[in-house]
Amino acid sequence: IFANSGWRRLGGVGKTQKSVDLELQLPTTGEIAFVQIKSDATTATLREYLRRFESYDKYDRMFFAWHKGDVAAQAEASDVILLGRTRIAEMALDAGLASWLRDKVS
């Protein structure tokens, strides 16, 4: 999804920082983002990662993705993007990944 949106992956999985699943760069703007992916998340989990994001000087943006769980918070800052399962599915379709998505849910 991110690659089809222009983001390039930096480094390996979990190697940049212990609490970062993916590190990305958008070449057109130079922005650096990190993605935190949780299978199951809560509002408390999101708050913890928001706190971590605020402490990192390196990142311009944070993506927080989760598949199940109750994340009742809204991202107040434009540099934090919340990606629940519905939004992830929409993004996968928009990125032309319908076959991939179909394989994942079957």
PyMOL commands that set and color helices and strands:
alter all, ss='L'
color gray80, all
select helices_A, chain A and resi 3-5+43-55+85-94+98-105
alter helices_A, ss='H'
color red, helices_A
select strands_A, chain A and resi 8-10+22-26+31-40+61-68+80-83
alter strands_A, ss='S'
color yellow, strands_A
deselect
rebuild
show_as cartoon
